[in-house]
Every structure is written in C-alpha cells, then in structure tokens.
Amino acid sequence: MIFKNITSSVFLKEKDRVNVVFYSQNSKFFSFSKKEVNYLVKFPAEIEILIPGGYGFYRSGALGKLAVLENKPELFKRAFSATTSTFVDLYFYPAKTEIYYDTSVNKSFPSVGEIFLNKSNANIIDKVILFSLFLKRNDSDYKIISLDSILYDREQFKKDIQGSFYKKIYRAIGENVQIIYKKSYSTALSISSIIDGEGIRVVDLSQEKEDNKNCQVITKKPSLISQELSRYFDCQLKIGEITISDIILKLGSLEKDWAVR
C-alpha cells in the first residue's frame, strides 16, 4: 500500500505544475509550481462553466449535484479542465451533495477537513503534501484571480490565462500532436485547447470516418508527453508510423466523454 501511494503520488512525480480543484460553495483551482508563480482561481457558485459530456453549461454551484446524479465524479476533472484549459491532477468534493448559491464567504484556502475528509482522487501522500503547502495560508504566495459571476466572460478568461499553466518541460521536449476525430470538430477543438494549455503543441485537427470505439495515443516510441496524454485521457498507448506530427490522439470514446455543445 505504501509503495502504491508513493508511485501514484502526483506531487512526488516532480511535475512542473500540479493543478488541484477544491469544489465547494466557492470552488478553488490551485496551480502549484516549485520554481514559478503559484496560481489560485476562485469560482463563485453562480458562474456558469462548461461541463464536457454533452451537458452544456451549468452553474458551478450545481456541478456537484450533477456529478452525483450521473455517478461521474470525473466531471469535476473534466469541467475545470475545460474551463482552465489545462490538466486537473487532483480534485476534492464534499461527501454530502447539495446545490450551492453565492454567499459572501470567499476564503482562499481549504480547511483540514476539506483535505482529509472530502472525497477525492488524491492518495494520502498527496493529501499530506497539500496540507503542508497550505500551512502558510499566505495570499502573497499566490497570484489570485477572483472571478465575478456578473462580469465573467469565458473566452476572455481563456485569453487572459493563456500560457499561465504551461509545463515548460513539454515545450523543451518539443513534440507536437495531431488530433483525429470522427464527428465533432467542437469537441476536438476543446480538447486541443486543454492540451495546448499544458504546453503541448497541437498542429492539426483531422476528421476520419474510421470508427474507433476507444481512444488511442499513437507514437513512434513512448515518451513523457505520449505517456501523459495516455494517462490523463485514459487512452491506449500504441506504437505506429506517423507522418504529420510526433504524436496522434485518436479521440474515439473521448468524443462522447468530453463532448461540448
């Protein structure tokens, strides 16, 4: 168990950035970096965010209820990933489901209970590391973006944060990606935005009629980027010949799971 926790720990992988969501009445997106600026984006309950999977736009405060009704906790990952155009590594959400509405409560940091008692995809090691990171509780350690439910503009927000959550190692490696979809260009474009927000260049979106039920990451040889794409989107990693790009992402089932409308 200890070995599994160590090997599966997000923080111990020494990533350029670790992105964490705490879903609550006032949801918070943290992007931690050892060498660059840390970010904190605050999402009030009244802000409408895109929920991939064909759900359209929902109030942030209603996302938790939807995730429970659909029995899909991964909607937290997908929704905030699509909203921030980056990978969400860890997410926390209350065990008790309710629909939230805006209040004057606007705290910056999660409580001990939110870290250790809430439901999450984080293991115990990552929870302990998060707890230690929040011991300072100093706003000056973060670049804070507080979104306004009335003035919020989704496209402008994406432009404003473009490049903020890049993982520089991906830029240094320089591999690029071609995305192949069957039906939905808009879904392919949304996934492209998320991948690009990680610092991975997407060079082409192509439509093919071939029916691939499962998503695939195709590369000439396994690499850090191809393995990360395979892990994050839960796709099969395959070795194959490629011409247009270094890596191909065939969406397959992702067109349904990450569908936008």
LUMKOLMAR-355774 format. One record per residue: residue number from 0; residue in three letters; x, z, y of N, C-alpha, C in turn. Coordinates in steps of 0.2 Angstrom, whole numbers. Layout:
R  seq  type    n.X    n.Z    n.Y   ca.X   ca.Z   ca.Y    c.X    c.Z    c.Y
R  NUM   ALA      X      Z      Y      X      Z      Y      X      Z      Y
...
END
This chain:
R  seq  type    n.X    n.Z    n.Y   ca.X   ca.Z   ca.Y    c.X    c.Z    c.Y
R    0   MET      4      0     -6      0      0      0      4      0      6
R    1   ILE     10      4      6     14      5     12     18     -2     13
R    2   PHE     20     -5      8     23    -12      8     19    -17     11
R    3   LYS     12    -17      9      7    -22     11      6    -21     18
R    4   ASN      6    -15     21      4    -13     28     10    -16     32
R    5   ILE     16    -15     29     22    -17     33     22    -25     34
R    6   THR     21    -28     28     22    -35     28     16    -39     32
R    7   SER     11    -35     32      5    -39     35      4    -36     43
R    8   SER      8    -32     45      8    -30     52      9    -35     57
R    9   VAL      5    -36     62      6    -41     67     12    -39     71
R   10   PHE     12    -33     73     17    -31     78     24    -31     75
R   11   LEU     25    -30     69     32    -30     65     34    -37     64
R   12   LYS     30    -42     65     32    -49     64     37    -51     70
R   13   GLU     37    -47     75     41    -49     81     39    -55     84
R   14   LYS     33    -56     85     30    -62     89     31    -61     96
R   15   ASP     32    -67    100     32    -67    107     27    -63    110
R   16   ARG     21    -64    108     15    -61    110     10    -58    105
R   17   VAL      7    -53    106      2    -51    101     -5    -50    106
R   18   ASN    -10    -53    104    -16    -53    108    -21    -49    104
R   19   VAL    -24    -44    107    -29    -39    104    -35    -39    109
R   20   VAL    -41    -39    105    -48    -38    109    -51    -31    106
R   21   PHE    -53    -27    111    -57    -22    110    -64    -23    113
R   22   TYR    -69    -24    108    -76    -26    110    -79    -19    111
R   23   SER    -83    -19    117    -87    -13    119    -91    -15    125
R   24   GLN    -94    -10    128    -98    -11    134    -95    -16    139
R   25   ASN    -88    -14    140    -84    -18    144    -78    -20    140
R   26   SER    -78    -26    137    -73    -28    132    -67    -30    136
R   27   LYS    -61    -29    132    -55    -30    135    -50    -34    130
R   28   PHE    -47    -39    133    -42    -43    130    -35    -41    132
R   29   PHE    -31    -39    128    -24    -37    129    -19    -42    126
R   30   SER    -14    -44    130     -9    -49    128     -2    -45    129
R   31   PHE      1    -43    124      7    -39    124     13    -43    123
R   32   SER     18    -42    127     24    -45    126     30    -40    128
R   33   LYS     35    -41    124     41    -36    125     45    -38    131
R   34   LYS     46    -45    132     50    -47    137     46    -50    143
R   35   GLU     40    -52    143     36    -55    148     31    -50    150
R   36   VAL     27    -52    155     22    -48    158     16    -47    153
R   37   ASN     14    -41    153      8    -39    149      1    -41    152
R   38   TYR     -4    -43    149    -10    -45    152    -16    -41    150
R   39   LEU    -20    -39    154    -27    -36    152    -32    -40    156
R   40   VAL    -37    -43    152    -43    -46    155    -49    -42    153
R   41   LYS    -53    -41    158    -59    -37    157    -65    -41    157
R   42   PHE    -69    -40    152    -75    -44    151    -81    -40    152
R   43   PRO    -85    -40    158    -91    -36    158    -96    -39    153
R   44   ALA   -101    -35    152   -106    -36    147   -110    -42    149
R   45   GLU   -111    -44    155   -116    -49    157   -112    -56    158
R   46   ILE   -106    -56    157   -103    -63    157   -105    -67    150
R   47   GLU   -106    -73    151   -108    -77    146   -102    -81    143
R   48   ILE   -101    -80    136    -95    -83    133    -97    -88    128
R   49   LEU    -93    -93    126    -95    -97    121    -93    -94    114
R   50   ILE    -98    -95    109    -97    -92    103    -97    -98     98
R   51   PRO    -91   -100     95    -90   -105     91    -94   -104     84
R   52   GLY    -96   -110     81   -100   -109     75   -107   -112     77
R   53   GLY   -108   -115     83   -114   -118     85   -119   -114     88
R   54   TYR   -117   -108     90   -121   -103     93   -122   -104    100
R   55   GLY   -118   -108    104   -118   -109    111   -116   -103    115
R   56   PHE   -119   -102    121   -116    -96    125   -121    -90    124
R   57   TYR   -117    -84    124   -120    -78    123   -117    -73    128
R   58   ARG   -121    -68    131   -119    -63    135   -113    -59    130
R   59   SER   -108    -58    133   -103    -54    130   -106    -48    127
R   60   GLY   -110    -44    130   -113    -38    128   -118    -39    122
R   61   ALA   -120    -45    120   -124    -47    114   -120    -50    108
R   62   LEU   -114    -51    109   -109    -54    104   -109    -49     98
R   63   GLY   -109    -43     99   -108    -38     93   -114    -38     89
R   64   LYS   -120    -38     92   -126    -39     88   -127    -45     84
R   65   LEU   -125    -51     87   -125    -57     83   -120    -57     77
R   66   ALA   -114    -54     78   -109    -54     73   -111    -50     67
R   67   VAL   -115    -44     68   -118    -40     63   -124    -44     60
R   68   LEU   -128    -47     63   -134    -50     61   -132    -56     56
R   69   GLU   -126    -59     58   -124    -65     54   -119    -63     49
R   70   ASN   -117    -56     49   -112    -54     45   -105    -58     45
R   71   LYS   -103    -59     51    -97    -63     53    -93    -59     58
R   72   PRO    -89    -54     56    -85    -51     61    -80    -55     64
R   73   GLU    -78    -61     61    -73    -65     63    -76    -69     70
R   74   LEU    -82    -68     71    -85    -71     78    -81    -68     84
R   75   PHE    -79    -62     83    -75    -58     88    -69    -62     90
R   76   LYS    -66    -64     84    -59    -68     85    -61    -75     88
R   77   ARG    -66    -78     85    -67    -85     87    -69    -85     95
R   78   ALA    -74    -81     96    -77    -81    103    -71    -79    108
R   79   PHE    -67    -74    107    -62    -73    113    -56    -77    112
R   80   SER    -55    -80    106    -50    -86    106    -52    -92    110
R   81   ALA    -58    -94    109    -61   -100    113    -61    -98    120
R   82   THR    -63    -92    122    -63    -90    129    -56    -90    133
R   83   THR    -51    -87    129    -45    -86    132    -40    -92    131
R   84   SER    -42    -97    126    -38   -102    124    -31   -100    121
R   85   THR    -32    -95    117    -26    -93    113    -28    -89    106
R   86   PHE    -23    -88    102    -25    -84     96    -26    -77     97
R   87   VAL    -32    -74     94    -33    -67     94    -30    -64     88
R   88   ASP    -25    -60     88    -22    -57     82    -26    -52     79
R   89   LEU    -28    -47     83    -32    -41     81    -38    -40     85
R   90   TYR    -44    -38     82    -50    -36     86    -53    -30     83
R   91   PHE    -56    -26     88    -59    -19     86    -66    -20     89
R   92   TYR    -71    -17     85    -78    -17     87    -81    -10     85
R   93   PRO    -86     -8     88    -89     -2     86    -93     -2     79
R   94   ALA    -93      3     75    -96      3     69   -104      3     70
R   95   LYS   -106      6     76   -113      6     77   -115      0     82
R   96   THR   -120     -4     80   -121    -10     83   -127     -9     89
R   97   GLU   -125    -11     95   -130    -11    100   -129    -17    105
R   98   ILE   -134    -18    109   -133    -23    114   -131    -20    120
R   99   TYR   -126    -22    123   -123    -19    129   -126    -23    136
R  100   TYR   -126    -19    141   -128    -21    148   -123    -18    153
R  101   ASP   -122    -22    158   -117    -20    163   -119    -13    166
R  102   THR   -113     -9    166   -114     -2    170   -108     -2    174
R  103   SER   -107      4    178   -102      5    182    -95      7    179
R  104   VAL    -96      8    172    -90     10    168    -85      4    168
R  105   ASN    -79      6    169    -74      0    170    -67      2    168
R  106   LYS    -66      6    163    -60      9    161    -55      4    158
R  107   SER    -49      5    159    -44      0    157    -42      0    150
R  108   PHE    -41      6    147    -38      7    141    -43     10    135
R  109   PRO    -42      8    129    -47     11    124    -45     18    122
R  110   SER    -50     21    120    -49     28    118    -46     29    111
R  111   VAL    -44     35    109    -41     36    102    -46     34     97
R  112   GLY    -52     36     98    -57     34     93    -58     26     93
R  113   GLU    -58     23     98    -59     15     98    -53     12     94
R  114   ILE    -47     15     94    -42     13     90    -42     14     82
R  115   PHE    -44     21     81    -43     23     74    -50     23     70
R  116   LEU    -56     24     74    -62     24     71    -66     18     71
R  117   ASN    -65     14     76    -69      7     76    -67      3     70
R  118   LYS    -71     -2     68    -70     -7     63    -65    -12     66
R  119   SER    -61    -14     62    -55    -19     64    -52    -23     59
R  120   ASN    -49    -28     60    -44    -31     56    -37    -29     56
R  121   ALA    -36    -24     60    -29    -21     60    -28    -16     55
R  122   ASN    -21    -16     52    -20    -11     47    -17     -5     51
R  123   ILE    -16      1     47    -14      7     50     -8      7     54
R  124   ILE     -3      3     52      3      2     56      2     -1     63
R  125   ASP     -2     -6     63     -3     -9     70     -8     -4     74
R  126   LYS    -12      0     71    -16      5     75    -11     10     78
R  127   VAL     -6     12     74     -2     17     77      2     14     82
R  128   ILE      5      8     81      9      5     87      4      4     93
R  129   LEU     -2      2     92     -6      1     98     -7      8    102
R  130   PHE     -8     13     98     -9     20    100     -3     22    105
R  131   SER      3     20    102      9     22    106     10     18    112
R  132   LEU      7     11    112      8      7    118      3     10    123
R  133   PHE     -3     13    121     -7     15    126     -6     22    129
R  134   LEU     -1     25    126      0     32    128      2     33    135
R  135   LYS      5     27    138      7     27    145      1     27    150
R  136   ARG     -4     23    148    -10     22    151     -9     20    159
R  137   ASN     -4     16    160     -2     14    167     -4      7    169
R  138   ASP     -9      6    173    -11      0    175     -5     -5    178
R  139   SER      0     -2    181      5     -6    184      9     -9    178
R  140   ASP      8     -8    172     12    -11    167      8    -18    165
R  141   TYR      3    -19    168     -1    -25    166     -3    -29    172
R  142   LYS     -4    -35    171     -7    -40    176    -14    -40    174
R  143   ILE    -18    -37    178    -25    -36    176    -30    -41    179
R  144   ILE    -34    -44    175    -39    -49    178    -46    -46    176
R  145   SER    -49    -44    181    -56    -42    181    -61    -47    182
R  146   LEU    -65    -49    177    -69    -55    178    -76    -52    181
R  147   ASP    -79    -56    185    -85    -55    189    -91    -59    185
R  148   SER    -96    -55    183   -101    -59    180   -105    -64    184
R  149   ILE   -105    -63    191   -109    -67    195   -104    -73    197
R  150   LEU    -98    -72    199    -93    -77    201    -89    -81    195
R  151   TYR    -90    -78    189    -86    -81    184    -88    -88    183
R  152   ASP    -82    -92    183    -83    -99    181    -78   -101    175
R  153   ARG    -81   -103    170    -77   -103    163    -71   -108    164
R  154   GLU    -73   -114    167    -67   -119    167    -62   -117    172
R  155   GLN    -64   -114    178    -59   -112    182    -54   -106    179
R  156   PHE    -58   -102    175    -54    -96    172    -49    -99    167
R  157   LYS    -51   -104    164    -46   -108    159    -40   -111    163
R  158   LYS    -41   -114    169    -36   -117    173    -31   -111    175
R  159   ASP    -34   -106    177    -31   -100    180    -26    -97    175
R  160   ILE    -28    -96    169    -24    -93    164    -19    -98    160
R  161   GLN    -20   -104    161    -16   -109    158     -9   -108    157
R  162   GLY     -6   -107    151      1   -106    150      3    -98    150
R  163   SER     -2    -94    152     -1    -87    153      1    -84    146
R  164   PHE     -2    -86    141     -1    -83    134      3    -87    129
R  165   TYR      7    -92    132     12    -96    128     16    -92    124
R  166   LYS     18    -94    118     23    -91    114     29    -96    115
R  167   LYS     34    -93    119     40    -98    121     43   -101    115
R  168   ILE     43    -97    109     47   -100    103     44   -106    101
R  169   TYR     37   -107    102     34   -113    100     36   -119    104
R  170   ARG     37   -118    110     39   -123    115     47   -125    113
R  171   ALA     51   -120    111     58   -121    110     58   -125    103
R  172   ILE     54   -124     98     54   -127     92     52   -135     93
R  173   GLY     47   -136     98     45   -142    100     41   -146     95
R  174   GLU     38   -144     90     34   -148     85     27   -149     89
R  175   ASN     24   -155     87     18   -156     90     13   -157     85
R  176   VAL      6   -157     87      1   -158     82     -4   -163     83
R  177   GLN     -6   -167     78    -12   -171     78    -18   -168     75
R  178   ILE    -24   -168     78    -30   -165     76    -34   -171     73
R  179   ILE    -36   -171     67    -41   -176     64    -48   -173     63
R  180   TYR    -53   -176     66    -60   -173     65    -64   -179     62
R  181   LYS    -70   -177     59    -75   -182     57    -80   -183     61
R  182   LYS    -83   -178     64    -89   -179     68    -89   -177     76
R  183   SER    -86   -171     77    -87   -168     83    -81   -168     87
R  184   TYR    -80   -172     92    -75   -173     97    -74   -166    101
R  185   SER    -80   -163    103    -80   -157    107    -77   -151    104
R  186   THR    -78   -151     97    -75   -146     93    -68   -146     92
R  187   ALA    -66   -153     91    -59   -154     91    -55   -153     97
R  188   LEU    -58   -154    103    -56   -153    109    -55   -145    111
R  189   SER    -60   -142    109    -60   -134    109    -54   -131    105
R  190   ILE    -53   -133     99    -48   -131     95    -41   -133     98
R  191   SER    -41   -139    101    -35   -142    104    -33   -137    110
R  192   SER    -38   -135    114    -36   -131    119    -33   -124    117
R  193   ILE    -36   -121    111    -34   -115    109    -26   -116    106
R  194   ILE    -25   -121    103    -18   -122    100    -13   -123    106
R  195   ASP    -15   -127    111    -11   -128    117    -10   -122    120
R  196   GLY    -15   -118    121    -14   -111    124     -9   -107    121
R  197   GLU     -7   -108    115     -2   -104    111      5   -107    113
R  198   GLY      5   -113    116     11   -116    117     13   -121    113
R  199   ILE      8   -123    108     10   -129    104      6   -135    106
R  200   ARG     10   -140    107      8   -146    110      3   -150    105
R  201   VAL     -2   -152    108     -7   -157    104     -6   -164    107
R  202   VAL     -4   -168    103     -3   -175    106     -8   -180    104
R  203   ASP    -13   -179    100    -18   -184     98    -24   -180     95
R  204   LEU    -30   -183     96    -36   -181     93    -39   -188     90
R  205   SER    -40   -188     83    -42   -194     80    -48   -193     75
R  206   GLN    -52   -198     75    -58   -197     71    -57   -201     65
R  207   GLU    -59   -198     59    -58   -201     52    -65   -200     49
R  208   LYS    -67   -205     45    -73   -204     41    -73   -201     35
R  209   GLU    -66   -200     32    -65   -196     26    -68   -189     26
R  210   ASP    -71   -187     21    -74   -181     21    -70   -176     17
R  211   ASN    -67   -172     22    -63   -166     19    -66   -160     20
R  212   LYS    -68   -157     14    -73   -151     15    -69   -145     17
R  213   ASN    -62   -144     15    -58   -139     18    -53   -141     23
R  214   CYS    -51   -137     27    -46   -139     32    -39   -139     29
R  215   GLN    -35   -143     32    -28   -144     29    -23   -144     35
R  216   VAL    -18   -141     34    -12   -142     38     -7   -146     35
R  217   ILE     -5   -152     37      0   -156     33      6   -157     37
R  218   THR     12   -156     34     18   -156     37     23   -159     32
R  219   LYS     29   -162     35     34   -164     30     38   -158     27
R  220   LYS     38   -153     30     41   -147     27     38   -141     31
R  221   PRO     37   -135     27     35   -129     30     39   -127     36
R  222   SER     36   -125     41     39   -122     47     35   -116     50
R  223   LEU     38   -113     55     35   -107     58     28   -109     61
R  224   ILE     27   -115     64     21   -117     68     16   -119     62
R  225   SER     18   -123     58     13   -125     52     11   -120     48
R  226   GLN     15   -115     47     13   -109     43      8   -104     48
R  227   GLU      9   -104     54      5   -100     58     -2   -103     59
R  228   LEU     -2   -110     60     -8   -114     60    -12   -113     54
R  229   SER     -9   -113     48    -12   -112     42    -15   -105     41
R  230   ARG    -11   -100     43    -14    -93     43    -19    -92     47
R  231   TYR    -19    -94     54    -24    -92     59    -31    -96     57
R  232   PHE    -31   -102     55    -37   -105     54    -39   -105     46
R  233   ASP    -35   -102     42    -36   -101     35    -37   -108     32
R  234   CYS    -31   -112     33    -31   -119     30    -26   -119     25
R  235   GLN    -27   -124     20    -22   -126     15    -16   -129     18
R  236   LEU    -10   -127     17     -4   -130     19     -1   -135     14
R  237   LYS     -1   -141     16      1   -147     12      7   -150     14
R  238   ILE     11   -153     10     17   -157     11     15   -164     11
R  239   GLY     17   -168     16     15   -175     16     18   -179     21
R  240   GLU     17   -186     21     21   -190     26     16   -190     32
R  241   ILE     20   -190     38     17   -190     44     20   -195     49
R  242   THR     16   -199     53     19   -204     57     18   -202     65
R  243   ILE     12   -200     67     11   -199     74     14   -193     77
R  244   SER     14   -187     73     16   -181     75     20   -177     70
R  245   ASP     22   -171     72     26   -167     67     21   -163     62
R  246   ILE     15   -162     64     10   -158     60      3   -161     61
R  247   ILE     -1   -162     56     -8   -164     56    -12   -158     54
R  248   LEU    -17   -157     58    -23   -152     57    -29   -156     55
R  249   LYS    -31   -156     49    -37   -159     47    -43   -154     47
R  250   LEU    -48   -155     52    -52   -149     53    -57   -147     47
R  251   GLY    -59   -152     44    -64   -151     38    -69   -146     40
R  252   SER    -69   -140     36    -74   -135     37    -74   -132     44
R  253   LEU    -68   -132     47    -67   -129     54    -72   -132     59
R  254   GLU    -75   -139     58    -79   -142     62    -86   -138     62
R  255   LYS    -88   -134     57    -94   -130     57    -92   -123     59
R  256   ASP    -87   -120     57    -85   -113     58    -83   -113     66
R  257   TRP    -80   -118     69    -78   -117     76    -82   -122     80
R  258   ALA    -88   -124     78    -92   -129     81    -94   -127     88
R  259   VAL    -94   -131     93    -96   -129    100   -102   -134    102
R  260   ARG   -106   -132    106   -111   -136    109   -113   -134    116
END
